[in-house]
Structures are given as C-alpha cells and as structure tokens.
Amino acid sequence: MRTADELRDAVEAYLGTLRFAPELGRLEEPLRYALESGGKRIRPVLCLAVAEAARGDVPHALPAAVALELVHTFSLVHDDLPALDDDAERRGRPSSHVAFGEGVALLAGDALLAEAFRLALSYDDPDIARELAGATLGMIGGQYRDITGDDGDLAEVEQLKTGRLFSAAVGLGLQTAGVPTAGQPPWRAFGDELGILFQAVDDILDGDGFAARVGVDGARRLVDDASDQARERLVDLPGETSVLRALVDGLAARTA
C-alpha cells in the first residue's frame, strides 16, 4: 500500500504531465496557475486510496482522481469571482481573477470543467463520467442555495457543496477498481462521514458554516462524531484501510 504522501506525489506527477486541449492555447497558463496553488489534493488522494484498498490499480485510477481535482479547482476559480465570494487571495496568492482578469478566470474555470470530463470519458465505463457529473451538479446546486440564502437546512447544503465531491472520490475509486454496485454502500457511507468531517473542520478554521450556526464547541462535537463514525465505517470495509484511517486522523487533528 502506498502512503497518502506517495499518492499525493502520484497526483502531482500526473498533473505535471497533463496535456490540455490545443485549442485552449495560452489559456493553459491560468489553468496551471489555478492547479498549482498548493492544495492538499485530499479528494484525488482519497480516490486513489479507495481504489488501492479495493484492490484496484493506482495508475488506472489516476485519470479519474485528477478529473475530480479539476472539478474542485474549477469550483474554486469561480467561487473567488466578485459575483460569488469575491476573494482576492487563494492560498497565499492572488486569486485567478486578480492575476488574469475576471473574463479569463471565468473561461479558465470552464476549461477545467471540460478537461475534467475529457479525462473521465477516457474510460470505457460510462459510470465514471456519470459519477463525476452527479457530484458536480450537486456541488453547483449547493452553491446556488448558499448564495441565495436557502440554507435553513445547513447540513443538506454542506452535503451538496462539499460532501458530494467526497462521495464521488470514493465512488470513482470503487468504479475504477471494478467494485460491483452491491458491494459499494459501506464504502460510500465512509465517504459521507468524511465529507461531514472535512466541512466541519473547515468551518471551524474559517469561523463560518457550522461554526457560525452552532458555535465552535458544537462544530467540534460534530468533528468528533464524524471522525468516530468514519473510523467505525472503516471496520466494515474489506482490504487494507490504514491510509484511509490516516486521512481521517489527519483531518480531525487540524482542530486539536
């Protein structure tokens, strides 16, 4: 089994050699700028860790994992735009729209999304692209509810905005490993708990979302509950899941 760091290195290496559509021309520069902004790559790492735990092949799962990262990056580029969150900085650097202009950032996000589906469609199995499409639509639906103030059920909004990509990370790992649909529910239940955990941790660090709604102490209880549930879910999974447990422990430790 590869460690999380080794899986992350595999993702970075694949991104470094990824060829974009030649029609994009010089738009490749803002695409790579967005992708090289120093993220932790937790979603693609999760996808690869699930694939390997389910006796799949990491190289075979890499295009799906990177497709997921492209979707995530597309969402960040668009979220930072003045029409949405209006953030001038992303991970210590100027946001894409500050560095390249709003129009270019908008097009770069569009291109990242299209490139993600080009990767997903490189597989013979159409369910891989369907999994990615469903997660992307869920994420967009959650973002719409967020910006329009339709957040009375905050847990549902967060599950759409954040949880759907975590669920897809697990689903894509299972699909590329050839796990039958009947054998997937325990894995997907783990992914759901991990999505809740990630969002609660993120909200505590940012002081919004769950932390603003139920207070920091309430959000910490949510972190504890989700991390405990995620670890319990791992007990029911076949295969070697030490890397998945390390991901849970690493997320939970961010608020310790």
One Martini backbone bead per residue (centre of mass of N, CA, C, O) as a GRO file, in nm:
protein
  256
    1MET     BB    1   0.096   0.037   0.022
    2ARG     BB    2   0.042   0.358  -0.014
    3THR     BB    3   0.084   0.657   0.084
    4ALA     BB    4  -0.043   0.965   0.089
    5ASP     BB    5   0.215   1.100  -0.022
    6GLU     BB    6   0.246   0.911  -0.267
    7LEU     BB    7  -0.028   0.982  -0.392
    8ARG     BB    8   0.026   1.283  -0.419
    9ASP     BB    9   0.268   1.253  -0.609
   10ALA     BB   10   0.107   1.118  -0.837
   11VAL     BB   11  -0.076   1.357  -0.891
   12GLU     BB   12   0.142   1.569  -0.954
   13ALA     BB   13   0.269   1.416  -1.191
   14TYR     BB   14   0.016   1.410  -1.368
   15LEU     BB   15  -0.031   1.715  -1.382
   16GLY     BB   16   0.252   1.782  -1.511
   17THR     BB   17   0.165   1.595  -1.785
   18LEU     BB   18  -0.083   1.734  -1.863
   19ARG     BB   19  -0.284   1.763  -2.151
   20PHE     BB   20  -0.424   2.008  -2.320
   21ALA     BB   21  -0.613   2.151  -2.528
   22PRO     BB   22  -0.498   2.321  -2.806
   23GLU     BB   23  -0.733   2.537  -2.820
   24LEU     BB   24  -0.644   2.701  -2.556
   25GLY     BB   25  -0.359   2.776  -2.547
   26ARG     BB   26  -0.283   3.040  -2.329
   27LEU     BB   27  -0.488   2.929  -2.109
   28GLU     BB   28  -0.294   2.735  -1.961
   29GLU     BB   29  -0.175   2.924  -1.751
   30PRO     BB   30  -0.431   2.963  -1.563
   31LEU     BB   31  -0.471   2.663  -1.514
   32ARG     BB   32  -0.197   2.608  -1.372
   33TYR     BB   33  -0.223   2.819  -1.155
   34ALA     BB   34  -0.468   2.689  -1.014
   35LEU     BB   35  -0.332   2.396  -0.975
   36GLU     BB   36  -0.058   2.543  -0.825
   37SER     BB   37  -0.181   2.649  -0.519
   38GLY     BB   38  -0.136   2.419  -0.277
   39GLY     BB   39  -0.301   2.183  -0.236
   40LYS     BB   40  -0.379   1.865  -0.075
   41ARG     BB   41  -0.543   1.651  -0.253
   42ILE     BB   42  -0.768   1.482  -0.099
   43ARG     BB   43  -0.957   1.371  -0.319
   44PRO     BB   44  -0.756   1.209  -0.498
   45VAL     BB   45  -0.634   1.048  -0.265
   46LEU     BB   46  -0.894   0.909  -0.184
   47CYS     BB   47  -0.945   0.768  -0.450
   48LEU     BB   48  -0.676   0.601  -0.450
   49ALA     BB   49  -0.712   0.463  -0.173
   50VAL     BB   50  -0.969   0.313  -0.248
   51ALA     BB   51  -0.867   0.160  -0.492
   52GLU     BB   52  -0.642   0.007  -0.338
   53ALA     BB   53  -0.822  -0.119  -0.113
   54ALA     BB   54  -1.003  -0.252  -0.367
   55ARG     BB   55  -0.780  -0.376  -0.566
   56GLY     BB   56  -0.666  -0.162  -0.738
   57ASP     BB   57  -0.525   0.070  -0.977
   58VAL     BB   58  -0.363   0.359  -0.967
   59PRO     BB   59  -0.308   0.434  -1.266
   60HIS     BB   60  -0.608   0.384  -1.348
   61ALA     BB   61  -0.725   0.610  -1.135
   62LEU     BB   62  -0.592   0.888  -1.205
   63PRO     BB   63  -0.785   1.029  -1.406
   64ALA     BB   64  -1.023   1.043  -1.206
   65ALA     BB   65  -0.881   1.196  -0.977
   66VAL     BB   66  -0.804   1.445  -1.153
   67ALA     BB   67  -1.085   1.521  -1.243
   68LEU     BB   68  -1.176   1.598  -0.958
   69GLU     BB   69  -0.967   1.826  -0.919
   70LEU     BB   70  -1.070   2.000  -1.153
   71VAL     BB   71  -1.347   2.054  -1.037
   72HIS     BB   72  -1.254   2.184  -0.776
   73THR     BB   73  -1.092   2.415  -0.914
   74PHE     BB   74  -1.322   2.539  -1.068
   75SER     BB   75  -1.482   2.620  -0.811
   76LEU     BB   76  -1.266   2.816  -0.699
   77VAL     BB   77  -1.245   3.015  -0.931
   78HIS     BB   78  -1.549   3.095  -0.919
   79ASP     BB   79  -1.581   3.166  -0.614
   80ASP     BB   80  -1.373   3.418  -0.628
   81LEU     BB   81  -1.555   3.584  -0.767
   82PRO     BB   82  -1.734   3.872  -0.734
   83ALA     BB   83  -2.021   3.723  -0.776
   84LEU     BB   84  -1.947   3.569  -0.518
   85ASP     BB   85  -1.696   3.583  -0.283
   86ASP     BB   86  -1.470   3.789  -0.340
   87ASP     BB   87  -1.162   3.674  -0.364
   88ALA     BB   88  -0.820   3.786  -0.380
   89GLU     BB   89  -0.731   3.517  -0.226
   90ARG     BB   90  -0.532   3.202  -0.269
   91ARG     BB   91  -0.314   3.052  -0.085
   92GLY     BB   92  -0.125   3.330  -0.087
   93ARG     BB   93  -0.256   3.418  -0.363
   94PRO     BB   94  -0.375   3.539  -0.624
   95SER     BB   95  -0.640   3.521  -0.773
   96SER     BB   96  -0.728   3.458  -1.088
   97HIS     BB   97  -0.881   3.734  -1.137
   98VAL     BB   98  -0.636   3.905  -1.044
   99ALA     BB   99  -0.411   3.784  -1.236
  100PHE     BB  100  -0.616   3.774  -1.526
  101GLY     BB  101  -0.906   3.824  -1.489
  102GLU     BB  102  -1.237   3.759  -1.510
  103GLY     BB  103  -1.268   3.634  -1.793
  104VAL     BB  104  -1.036   3.429  -1.773
  105ALA     BB  105  -1.134   3.284  -1.517
  106LEU     BB  106  -1.397   3.184  -1.634
  107LEU     BB  107  -1.266   3.018  -1.865
  108ALA     BB  108  -1.084   2.842  -1.690
  109GLY     BB  109  -1.311   2.699  -1.540
  110ASP     BB  110  -1.445   2.580  -1.789
  111ALA     BB  111  -1.195   2.418  -1.884
  112LEU     BB  112  -1.162   2.239  -1.636
  113LEU     BB  113  -1.434   2.097  -1.666
  114ALA     BB  114  -1.390   1.981  -1.951
  115GLU     BB  115  -1.128   1.825  -1.884
  116ALA     BB  116  -1.252   1.637  -1.677
  117PHE     BB  117  -1.444   1.490  -1.885
  118ARG     BB  118  -1.225   1.393  -2.071
  119LEU     BB  119  -1.103   1.201  -1.864
  120ALA     BB  120  -1.357   1.036  -1.783
  121LEU     BB  121  -1.399   0.948  -2.101
  122SER     BB  122  -1.140   0.751  -2.120
  123TYR     BB  123  -1.330   0.546  -2.030
  124ASP     BB  124  -1.539   0.274  -2.085
  125ASP     BB  125  -1.691   0.363  -1.829
  126PRO     BB  126  -1.971   0.571  -1.791
  127ASP     BB  127  -1.994   0.587  -1.471
  128ILE     BB  128  -1.766   0.787  -1.423
  129ALA     BB  129  -1.899   1.037  -1.552
  130ARG     BB  130  -2.161   1.021  -1.387
  131GLU     BB  131  -2.037   1.064  -1.111
  132LEU     BB  132  -1.915   1.343  -1.173
  133ALA     BB  133  -2.176   1.486  -1.260
  134GLY     BB  134  -2.341   1.451  -1.000
  135ALA     BB  135  -2.140   1.603  -0.816
  136THR     BB  136  -2.135   1.872  -0.968
  137LEU     BB  137  -2.437   1.937  -0.946
  138GLY     BB  138  -2.448   1.932  -0.638
  139MET     BB  139  -2.245   2.158  -0.590
  140ILE     BB  140  -2.401   2.377  -0.746
  141GLY     BB  141  -2.662   2.358  -0.583
  142GLY     BB  142  -2.531   2.439  -0.312
  143GLN     BB  143  -2.426   2.714  -0.405
  144TYR     BB  144  -2.697   2.836  -0.472
  145ARG     BB  145  -2.817   2.815  -0.188
  146ASP     BB  146  -2.605   2.991  -0.056
  147ILE     BB  147  -2.634   3.267  -0.230
  148THR     BB  148  -2.967   3.268  -0.170
  149GLY     BB  149  -3.023   3.169   0.143
  150ASP     BB  150  -3.088   2.841   0.127
  151ASP     BB  151  -2.988   2.749   0.466
  152GLY     BB  152  -3.168   2.604   0.681
  153ASP     BB  153  -3.027   2.333   0.578
  154LEU     BB  154  -2.705   2.311   0.626
  155ALA     BB  155  -2.632   2.011   0.593
  156GLU     BB  156  -2.741   1.988   0.302
  157VAL     BB  157  -2.566   2.204   0.171
  158GLU     BB  158  -2.289   2.081   0.251
  159GLN     BB  159  -2.334   1.808   0.113
  160LEU     BB  160  -2.329   1.935  -0.164
  161LYS     BB  161  -2.077   2.123  -0.177
  162THR     BB  162  -1.880   1.887  -0.040
  163GLY     BB  163  -1.982   1.586  -0.017
  164ARG     BB  164  -2.004   1.503  -0.320
  165LEU     BB  165  -1.693   1.487  -0.376
  166PHE     BB  166  -1.635   1.271  -0.164
  167SER     BB  167  -1.823   1.059  -0.276
  168ALA     BB  168  -1.681   1.054  -0.556
  169ALA     BB  169  -1.406   0.960  -0.465
  170VAL     BB  170  -1.511   0.685  -0.382
  171GLY     BB  171  -1.666   0.604  -0.638
  172LEU     BB  172  -1.424   0.620  -0.837
  173GLY     BB  173  -1.250   0.412  -0.696
  174LEU     BB  174  -1.454   0.179  -0.731
  175GLN     BB  175  -1.491   0.186  -1.038
  176THR     BB  176  -1.187   0.142  -1.114
  177ALA     BB  177  -1.188  -0.140  -0.936
  178GLY     BB  178  -1.467  -0.302  -0.992
  179VAL     BB  179  -1.692  -0.255  -0.791
  180PRO     BB  180  -1.979  -0.355  -0.716
  181THR     BB  181  -2.269  -0.211  -0.629
  182ALA     BB  182  -2.333  -0.407  -0.383
  183GLY     BB  183  -2.032  -0.327  -0.246
  184GLN     BB  184  -2.050   0.004  -0.188
  185PRO     BB  185  -2.203   0.124   0.068
  186PRO     BB  186  -1.977   0.120   0.291
  187TRP     BB  187  -1.792   0.317   0.143
  188ARG     BB  188  -1.994   0.555   0.108
  189ALA     BB  189  -2.040   0.601   0.409
  190PHE     BB  190  -1.756   0.696   0.461
  191GLY     BB  191  -1.761   0.941   0.267
  192ASP     BB  192  -1.983   1.097   0.415
  193GLU     BB  193  -1.827   1.137   0.682
  194LEU     BB  194  -1.581   1.283   0.558
  195GLY     BB  195  -1.735   1.529   0.454
  196ILE     BB  196  -1.831   1.632   0.727
  197LEU     BB  197  -1.556   1.659   0.857
  198PHE     BB  198  -1.430   1.861   0.662
  199GLN     BB  199  -1.641   2.088   0.694
  200ALA     BB  200  -1.619   2.131   1.000
  201VAL     BB  201  -1.323   2.204   1.003
  202ASP     BB  202  -1.337   2.441   0.804
  203ASP     BB  203  -1.539   2.611   0.975
  204ILE     BB  204  -1.357   2.651   1.219
  205LEU     BB  205  -1.120   2.792   1.065
  206ASP     BB  206  -1.331   3.022   0.932
  207GLY     BB  207  -1.600   3.090   1.108
  208ASP     BB  208  -1.830   2.918   0.965
  209GLY     BB  209  -2.113   2.770   0.927
  210PHE     BB  210  -2.125   2.562   1.178
  211ALA     BB  211  -1.979   2.761   1.369
  212ALA     BB  212  -2.198   2.987   1.337
  213ARG     BB  213  -2.457   2.815   1.406
  214VAL     BB  214  -2.333   2.621   1.674
  215GLY     BB  215  -2.057   2.673   1.723
  216VAL     BB  216  -1.751   2.559   1.804
  217ASP     BB  217  -1.834   2.333   1.997
  218GLY     BB  218  -2.042   2.206   1.806
  219ALA     BB  219  -1.839   2.153   1.575
  220ARG     BB  220  -1.653   1.969   1.740
  221ARG     BB  221  -1.863   1.750   1.787
  222LEU     BB  222  -1.894   1.688   1.488
  223VAL     BB  223  -1.606   1.596   1.444
  224ASP     BB  224  -1.607   1.365   1.648
  225ASP     BB  225  -1.843   1.208   1.529
  226ALA     BB  226  -1.738   1.176   1.235
  227SER     BB  227  -1.469   1.036   1.303
  228ASP     BB  228  -1.592   0.795   1.451
  229GLN     BB  229  -1.771   0.698   1.218
  230ALA     BB  230  -1.547   0.658   1.009
  231ARG     BB  231  -1.390   0.444   1.170
  232GLU     BB  232  -1.625   0.243   1.185
  233ARG     BB  233  -1.658   0.203   0.879
  234LEU     BB  234  -1.376   0.070   0.832
  235VAL     BB  235  -1.437  -0.205   0.969
  236ASP     BB  236  -1.639  -0.295   0.718
  237LEU     BB  237  -1.396  -0.305   0.534
  238PRO     BB  238  -1.222  -0.427   0.294
  239GLY     BB  239  -0.905  -0.438   0.337
  240GLU     BB  240  -0.661  -0.189   0.334
  241THR     BB  241  -0.719   0.115   0.560
  242SER     BB  242  -0.483   0.299   0.673
  243VAL     BB  243  -0.498   0.551   0.490
  244LEU     BB  244  -0.787   0.629   0.560
  245ARG     BB  245  -0.734   0.671   0.860
  246ALA     BB  246  -0.520   0.893   0.824
  247LEU     BB  247  -0.715   1.097   0.702
  248VAL     BB  248  -0.898   1.122   0.944
  249ASP     BB  249  -0.683   1.202   1.154
  250GLY     BB  250  -0.580   1.455   1.003
  251LEU     BB  251  -0.842   1.615   1.009
  252ALA     BB  252  -0.905   1.611   1.317
  253ALA     BB  253  -0.622   1.751   1.400
  254ARG     BB  254  -0.674   2.052   1.294
  255THR     BB  255  -0.846   2.121   1.587
  256ALA     BB  256  -0.648   2.040   1.838
   0.00000   0.00000   0.00000
